[in-house]
Amino acid sequence: MSLRQPPKYLDLFRIRLPLPGLVSILHRISGAAMFLFAWALLWALHTALQSADSFDRVRALADHWLAKLFLIAMVWAFLHHLLAGVRFLLIDVHVGVGLAAARALSWAVLATSLVLTVALGVRLW
């Protein structure tokens, strides 16, 4: 009979997560954000399509700086989730499985999602 060692204390803020792991966690966070906040976008679309006055109300609401930040965050969530999903599909067909390729694809996902978010955010603002 062997004695089991108690689990060791892990300080999650001191662990150096590799870049592909960070992209994976951000993929989950972006998917959860889209799931949790899709109702707001659907409400805005539903309201805007009801009449010209309701469209103007939604447009005035979207001009608020907090609404713009929300929309930019949703754009990032969509772009990151899409690009990371393509990366995971490539991994499923054994493309980019090696360490160097995984890091390069992770950098590509992060950089592309951020650059596109900034470009669309500037257009939105």
C-alpha positions, 0 to 999 in steps of 0.5 A: 500500500502506497501513501499518496502525496498531497497535491502541491500548492500551485500559484497560478499567477507565477506559472509561465504558460506557453503561448499556445496555451494562452491562445487556447485559454483566450479561445475559451474566454472569447467563446464564453463572452460571445455566448454571454453577450450575444443577447445584447447584439440580438436585442440591438438588431431586433430593435433597430429593425422595428422602425426608423425611430427605434433604429435612431435610438439604437444608433444613438445608444451605439454612439456612447463610448461604453457601447463602442468599447463593448462592440470593440470587445465583441469584435475582438472576441469574434475575430480571436475565436474564429482565427483560433478555431481555424488554428485548432482545425489545422492542428486536427489535420496535423498542420502546425503540430510541431513546437515552432509551428505551434508558436508561429501559428499562435503569434499569427492568431494573436497578431491578426486578431489584434490588428483587425480589431484595431482596424475595425475599432478605428472604423467604428470609433 
